[in-house]
């Protein structure tokens, strides 16, 4: 299977033909189809398949002497955000298989294992916590908390994975697996317009997190309830959205409210409850913390004015990730000098960087759009990415 054939096989999976957006949420039918595709590709290449206890998949190319330690891991994820693009995640997995094929075609023989990973629930689109699979693997979330995370239908993570042959009591850090990995190099589509050349190397992931705002008021009739009698949670919610934009401008950060649940959600009913999710990222911890504090303060003030209760809960927070400098420099040198750039997007490579050297290769995105159907990479740039990844793997897993 060439890159183009693999790409074509995945392209229709979970695609909404009306919008062109992808809906591949962890352990739903389209994502399971992507997993089956991964296992087929691994088996077709004679790679050793490993399913960890956290729902992550690995395909190993072992050296002739069967060495299992000192591995070079690559790959990415196969799940998507709601209505996401085709490239975010799958590009790294497809490129990894294509890079392996390239090395084999060149008769390269690795002295260290090369692994292809597909990490579970990277986007957190189903259970709310991004990079859930790698967080569990790395011990960056407790199994207790992960088990009780709920999806939009109220099903817990424990219930869902149990239905797919995983034992919820066995999830959590896996030192045995991670001790076998010397480094992780993730290839990913660039998610902004910063990269002007086909391939670049990541310097850092800026601090980012997610917070949930629960506004609780009183459900009532939209026609008969006097304005003065209302306790409408939609009003402080609206204040909070505007405050997020203002706070981001003040603190040189970004802030987004991209998801909101309104209960009961009737046109002719004052809501009883509004739950909104705030995503904020910035150049440093202080900028993000100050942004969230300002939003919280504005929400509290508006909530008090409208006799509504408000609570803010942090769902996840990731401090700045500076990718391992010597690995990053090695990639840049091996590739003959490519641009080095930071990103505002979170990745499994960021989570794993707490435990082992990690690095990222970015492939140019001419639209600069991501997490939306317009996300794109030119076929020639994708092949340049495969070439770069193969060069890096050869350097790290040979000799
Ligand atoms: Zn991604």
Boltz pocket constraint, residues with backbone or C-beta under 6 A from the ligand:
constraints:
  - pocket:
      binder: B
      contacts: [[A, 77], [A, 88], [A, 89], [A, 122], [A, 188], [A, 346], [A, 347]]
      max_distance: 6.0
